[in-house]
Amino acid sequence: MNYKILIVEDDSYLRNNISDILEAENFEIISAENGLDGIALAKNHSPDLIISDIMMPKMDGFQFIEELMKHDELITTPVIFLSAKAEHQNIRMGMKLGADDYLVKPFQIDDLLDAVRVRLKKVELTKQKTNTLRDEISSKIPHELRTPLVPILGFSEMLQEEHDVEVIKELAGLINKNGKILHQKIEKFLFYKDLLFFREGNREQLKANSPSNLSEQRIRHILGSIDEKLKPKNRVKLDFEPVSFDIDELFIETIFKELLENALKYSQNDKEVHLKGSQIENQYVFVINDSGYGLSEQQLNSLEPFGRFDQKNFYESGLGLGLAIVSKIVNILGGSITIKSELRKYTSCKVSIPLY
């Protein structure tokens, strides 16, 4: 595959040298002498990789990557920073803004090529996952959206011919119920799609203007948004230490809602679900345990978006996106998620999220 690489470097000698080295490796090269020109070229050419200096006139490397993050089509493009300064502060700033790697001038040719190959290998893996996801969407989304749409259309047709007020109310209620299901499926899919554009490990993308306080009362409010058929308020038992995050509450609450909803869905209605959360050093750690259907080792190893297992035991087939959404948010925040389970016995999900 012929990869396209954008080089943004104000030193013409170094810029030309890097271009010659990479062209000799059969890469397609485009170059700019400052960040402003680099942004324009990136938007026009959609490079697979960007190599950028930090100290440049007009727009430095930090400003360049901040501007890059404003464009959805460029936000996942990997960036390798170049700098003559090896101070820890510069490295941290670059990584915090979204850089993927860092080379200190002067660097060896092999170091440059190794960094480029590693990043492009990840680009290829991402493209493969994207293609797989696209195929899954093409094959499964139409079916999942059609499931609630069919009764909506059917009940609405019956409504046009019905004159009994009570029957009309019943049909309207069924239409409303299936409409909400359809809306939730669409919103969940769109939310996941948006998350795909975020860089993992760069929590700045999810930061809130003010702290998000999460208390036991807030958790109970989240439980109130879960289907009453699952009896969330009666079945979920809390041992929860209040915490304050610097992350937008939408993302934090989504983590808790999706995991609690899964635990409730995939366990019997008379079984309790336990949530325990506490701060451990600079991490907030919470564990959700259920004694439900559980997952086999094979199923645990193949958890992915749109994946579903043993559907006849489950509350609804769904899109299989809940856990994928949680995993993506946790990875963006630089946290970790661990799932342990035994078929027909239990599932335990442990999540650690760094605080500030």
C-alpha positions as CSV (number, residue, x, y, z in Angstrom):
1,M,0.0,0.0,0.0
2,N,1.3,3.5,-1.0
3,Y,1.1,5.5,2.2
4,K,0.9,9.3,2.1
5,I,3.0,11.2,4.7
6,L,2.8,15.0,5.4
7,I,6.1,16.6,6.7
8,V,5.7,19.9,8.5
9,E,9.2,21.4,9.2
10,D,10.5,25.0,8.9
11,D,14.1,23.8,8.4
12,S,14.2,23.2,4.6
13,Y,17.4,21.1,4.8
14,L,15.9,18.7,7.4
15,R,12.6,18.7,5.6
16,N,14.2,17.7,2.3
17,N,16.4,15.1,4.0
18,I,13.3,13.4,5.7
19,S,11.5,13.6,2.4
20,D,14.4,11.9,0.5
21,I,14.6,9.1,3.2
22,L,10.9,8.3,3.1
23,E,10.6,8.6,-0.7
24,A,13.4,6.0,-0.9
25,E,11.1,3.7,1.1
26,N,8.3,4.3,-1.5
27,F,6.2,6.6,0.6
28,E,4.3,9.5,-1.1
29,I,5.5,12.7,0.5
30,I,3.9,16.1,0.8
31,S,5.5,18.9,2.8
32,A,4.9,22.3,4.4
33,E,7.3,24.8,6.1
34,N,4.8,25.8,8.9
35,G,1.7,24.7,10.7
36,L,-0.7,27.0,8.7
37,D,0.4,25.5,5.4
38,G,0.4,22.0,7.0
39,I,-3.3,22.3,8.0
40,A,-4.3,23.3,4.5
41,L,-2.3,20.4,3.0
42,A,-3.7,17.9,5.5
43,K,-7.3,19.0,4.7
44,N,-6.7,18.7,0.9
45,H,-4.6,15.5,0.9
46,S,-5.8,13.4,3.9
47,P,-2.4,12.0,4.8
48,D,-2.0,8.6,6.5
49,L,0.7,10.0,8.9
50,I,2.0,13.5,9.9
51,I,5.6,14.3,11.0
52,S,5.7,17.8,12.5
53,D,8.3,20.0,14.1
54,I,7.3,21.8,17.3
55,M,9.2,25.1,17.1
56,M,8.0,26.8,13.9
57,P,7.0,30.3,12.9
58,K,3.4,31.4,12.3
59,M,2.0,28.2,14.0
60,D,4.0,26.0,16.2
61,G,3.5,22.2,16.6
62,F,1.3,22.5,19.6
63,Q,-1.0,24.9,17.9
64,F,-0.9,22.8,14.7
65,I,-2.1,19.6,16.5
66,E,-4.8,21.6,18.3
67,E,-6.1,22.8,15.0
68,L,-5.8,19.3,13.5
69,M,-8.1,18.0,16.3
70,K,-10.9,20.4,15.1
71,H,-11.4,18.5,11.9
72,D,-13.2,15.2,12.1
73,E,-11.5,13.8,9.0
74,L,-8.1,14.4,10.6
75,I,-8.6,13.7,14.2
76,T,-7.4,10.0,14.0
77,T,-4.4,10.8,11.8
78,P,-1.3,9.8,13.8
79,V,1.3,12.5,14.5
80,I,5.0,12.2,15.2
81,F,6.6,15.3,16.8
82,L,10.1,16.4,16.1
83,S,12.0,18.7,18.5
84,A,15.5,19.7,19.4
85,K,14.4,19.9,23.0
86,A,14.1,16.7,25.0
87,E,12.6,18.2,28.2
88,H,9.9,16.1,29.8
89,Q,7.6,19.0,29.7
90,N,7.6,19.2,25.9
91,I,7.0,15.4,25.6
92,R,4.1,15.5,28.0
93,M,2.5,18.5,26.3
94,G,2.8,16.8,22.9
95,M,1.3,13.6,24.1
96,K,-1.4,15.4,26.1
97,L,-2.5,17.2,22.9
98,G,-2.7,14.0,20.9
99,A,0.7,13.2,19.5
100,D,1.4,9.5,19.0
101,D,5.2,9.5,19.1
102,Y,8.2,11.8,19.7
103,L,11.6,12.0,18.1
104,V,14.4,14.2,19.4
105,K,16.8,15.9,17.0
106,P,19.2,14.8,15.8
107,F,17.8,11.3,15.3
108,Q,19.0,8.3,13.4
109,I,17.5,7.2,10.1
110,D,16.5,3.8,11.6
111,D,14.7,5.6,14.5
112,L,12.7,7.6,12.0
113,L,11.8,4.6,9.9
114,D,10.9,2.5,12.9
115,A,8.6,5.2,14.3
116,V,6.9,5.6,10.9
117,R,6.4,1.9,10.3
118,V,5.0,1.4,13.8
119,R,2.4,4.2,13.3
120,L,1.5,3.1,9.8
121,K,1.0,-0.5,11.0
122,K,-1.5,0.8,13.5
123,V,-3.1,2.8,10.7
124,E,-3.5,-0.4,8.7
125,L,-5.0,-2.2,11.7
126,T,-7.5,0.7,12.3
127,K,-8.5,0.6,8.6
128,Q,-9.1,-3.2,8.9
129,K,-11.3,-2.7,12.0
130,T,-13.1,0.1,10.2
131,N,-13.9,-2.1,7.2
132,T,-15.0,-4.9,9.5
133,L,-17.3,-2.4,11.4
134,R,-18.7,-1.1,8.1
135,D,-19.5,-4.7,7.1
136,E,-21.2,-5.3,10.4
137,I,-23.2,-2.1,10.1
138,S,-24.3,-3.0,6.6
139,S,-25.5,-6.5,7.6
140,K,-27.0,-5.8,11.1
141,I,-28.1,-2.2,11.4
142,P,-30.9,-2.5,8.9
143,H,-32.3,-5.6,10.8
144,E,-32.0,-4.0,14.2
145,L,-33.7,-0.8,13.1
146,R,-36.4,-2.7,11.2
147,T,-37.4,-4.7,14.3
148,P,-39.1,-1.8,16.2
149,L,-40.1,-0.1,12.9
150,V,-42.3,-3.0,11.7
151,P,-44.7,-2.7,14.7
152,I,-44.7,1.1,14.4
153,L,-45.9,0.9,10.9
154,G,-48.3,-2.0,11.6
155,F,-50.0,-0.3,14.6
156,S,-50.2,3.0,12.8
157,E,-52.1,1.4,10.0
158,M,-54.5,-0.3,12.4
159,L,-54.9,3.1,14.1
160,Q,-56.3,4.6,10.9
161,E,-59.1,2.1,10.8
162,E,-59.9,2.0,14.5
163,H,-62.8,3.9,16.2
164,D,-62.7,2.4,19.7
165,V,-61.1,5.0,22.0
166,E,-59.6,2.5,24.3
167,V,-58.1,0.5,21.5
168,I,-56.7,3.7,19.9
169,K,-55.0,4.5,23.2
170,E,-53.5,1.0,23.4
171,L,-52.2,1.2,19.9
172,A,-50.8,4.7,20.4
173,G,-49.0,3.4,23.5
174,L,-47.4,0.5,21.5
175,I,-46.3,2.9,18.8
176,N,-44.8,5.2,21.4
177,K,-43.0,2.3,23.0
178,N,-41.5,1.0,19.8
179,G,-40.6,4.5,18.7
180,K,-38.6,5.0,21.9
181,I,-36.8,1.7,21.3
182,L,-36.0,2.8,17.7
183,H,-34.8,6.2,18.9
184,Q,-32.5,4.6,21.6
185,K,-30.9,2.3,19.0
186,I,-30.2,5.1,16.6
187,E,-28.8,7.4,19.4
188,K,-26.6,4.6,20.7
189,F,-25.2,3.9,17.2
190,L,-24.5,7.6,16.5
191,F,-22.8,8.0,19.9
192,Y,-20.5,5.1,19.2
193,K,-19.8,6.4,15.7
194,D,-18.7,9.8,17.2
195,L,-16.5,8.0,19.8
196,L,-14.5,6.4,17.0
197,F,-13.1,9.8,16.1
198,F,-11.6,10.3,19.6
199,R,-8.0,9.5,20.3
200,E,-7.4,6.9,23.0
201,G,-5.4,8.1,26.0
202,N,-6.2,11.8,25.4
203,R,-8.8,12.6,28.1
204,E,-8.6,16.3,27.3
205,Q,-11.2,15.6,24.6
206,L,-13.8,14.6,27.2
207,K,-13.1,17.2,29.8
208,A,-15.8,19.3,31.3
209,N,-15.8,23.0,32.2
210,S,-16.7,22.2,35.8
211,P,-16.3,19.0,37.9
212,S,-18.9,16.2,37.5
213,N,-20.0,15.0,40.9
214,L,-21.1,11.4,41.1
215,S,-22.9,10.3,44.3
216,E,-25.2,7.5,45.3
217,Q,-28.1,9.7,44.6
218,R,-26.9,10.3,41.1
219,I,-26.4,6.6,40.5
220,R,-30.0,6.0,41.6
221,H,-31.1,8.7,39.1
222,I,-29.2,6.7,36.4
223,L,-31.1,3.6,37.5
224,G,-34.3,5.5,36.9
225,S,-33.5,5.8,33.2
226,I,-33.2,2.0,32.8
227,D,-36.2,0.0,31.7
228,E,-38.5,-0.7,34.7
229,K,-39.0,-4.3,33.6
230,L,-35.5,-5.0,34.7
231,K,-36.4,-3.8,38.2
232,P,-33.2,-1.6,38.5
233,K,-34.1,0.2,41.7
234,N,-34.9,-3.0,43.6
235,R,-32.2,-5.2,42.3
236,V,-29.1,-3.0,42.3
237,K,-27.3,-2.8,45.7
238,L,-24.9,0.1,46.2
239,D,-21.7,0.5,48.2
240,F,-20.6,3.7,46.6
241,E,-18.1,6.3,47.6
242,P,-18.9,9.7,46.1
243,V,-16.4,11.0,43.5
244,S,-15.7,14.1,41.4
245,F,-14.5,13.8,37.8
246,D,-13.1,16.4,35.5
247,I,-14.9,14.6,32.7
248,D,-18.2,15.6,31.1
249,E,-20.9,13.9,33.0
250,L,-22.4,12.4,29.8
251,F,-19.4,10.1,29.4
252,I,-19.2,9.1,33.1
253,E,-22.9,8.4,33.4
254,T,-22.9,6.4,30.1
255,I,-20.3,4.1,31.6
256,F,-22.4,3.4,34.7
257,K,-25.7,3.1,32.8
258,E,-24.4,0.7,30.1
259,L,-22.7,-1.6,32.6
260,L,-25.6,-1.7,35.0
261,E,-28.1,-2.2,32.3
262,N,-26.1,-5.1,30.9
263,A,-25.8,-6.7,34.3
264,L,-29.5,-6.4,34.8
265,K,-30.4,-7.6,31.3
266,Y,-28.2,-10.6,31.3
267,S,-29.2,-12.0,34.7
268,Q,-32.5,-13.3,36.0
269,N,-35.1,-10.9,37.3
270,D,-34.8,-12.2,40.9
271,K,-31.0,-11.9,41.0
272,E,-29.3,-8.9,42.6
273,V,-26.6,-6.8,41.0
274,H,-23.9,-5.2,43.2
275,L,-22.0,-2.0,42.5
276,K,-19.1,-1.1,44.7
277,G,-17.0,2.0,44.0
278,S,-14.1,3.7,45.8
279,Q,-11.1,5.8,45.3
280,I,-7.8,4.0,45.4
281,E,-4.8,6.4,45.3
282,N,-5.2,8.4,42.1
283,Q,-7.8,6.0,40.5
284,Y,-11.5,5.6,41.0
285,V,-12.2,1.9,40.9
286,F,-15.7,0.4,40.7
287,V,-16.8,-3.2,40.3
288,I,-20.2,-4.5,39.1
289,N,-21.1,-8.1,40.0
290,D,-24.0,-10.1,38.8
291,S,-25.0,-13.8,39.2
292,G,-26.5,-14.1,35.8
293,Y,-26.0,-16.1,32.6
294,G,-22.3,-15.4,32.5
295,L,-19.9,-15.8,29.5
296,S,-17.7,-18.6,28.4
297,E,-13.9,-18.0,27.9
298,Q,-14.5,-18.0,24.1
299,Q,-17.2,-15.4,24.3
300,L,-15.1,-13.2,26.5
301,N,-12.3,-13.3,24.0
302,S,-14.6,-12.3,21.2
303,L,-16.5,-9.4,22.7
304,E,-16.9,-6.7,20.1
305,P,-19.4,-4.2,18.7
306,F,-22.5,-5.9,17.3
307,G,-21.5,-9.2,18.9
308,R,-24.3,-11.2,20.5
309,F,-24.3,-14.6,22.3
310,D,-27.0,-17.1,23.1
311,Q,-29.7,-14.6,22.2
312,K,-32.6,-16.7,23.4
313,N,-31.4,-16.2,27.0
314,F,-31.2,-12.5,26.7
315,Y,-33.7,-9.7,27.4
316,E,-33.3,-8.4,23.9
317,S,-30.8,-9.0,21.1
318,G,-29.7,-5.3,20.8
319,L,-26.8,-4.0,18.9
320,G,-24.1,-5.2,21.3
321,L,-22.7,-1.7,21.5
322,G,-23.0,-1.0,25.2
323,L,-19.8,-2.6,26.2
324,A,-18.0,-1.3,23.1
325,I,-19.0,2.2,24.1
326,V,-17.8,1.8,27.7
327,S,-14.5,0.3,26.6
328,K,-13.9,3.2,24.1
329,I,-14.6,5.9,26.7
330,V,-12.4,4.2,29.4
331,N,-9.6,3.9,26.9
332,I,-9.9,7.6,25.9
333,L,-9.7,8.4,29.7
334,G,-6.5,6.3,30.0
335,G,-8.3,3.8,32.3
336,S,-8.7,0.1,32.2
337,I,-11.6,-2.4,32.1
338,T,-11.4,-6.1,33.2
339,I,-14.2,-8.6,32.8
340,K,-14.3,-12.0,34.5
341,S,-17.1,-14.4,34.0
342,E,-18.1,-18.1,34.3
343,L,-20.9,-19.5,32.2
344,R,-24.3,-19.7,34.0
345,K,-22.7,-18.5,37.2
346,Y,-21.5,-14.8,37.3
347,T,-20.0,-11.9,35.6
348,S,-17.7,-9.3,37.2
349,C,-16.7,-6.1,35.5
350,K,-14.0,-3.9,37.1
351,V,-13.3,-0.4,35.8
352,S,-10.4,1.9,36.8
353,I,-10.5,5.6,35.8
354,P,-7.6,8.0,36.6
355,L,-8.7,11.1,38.6
356,Y,-7.5,14.4,37.2
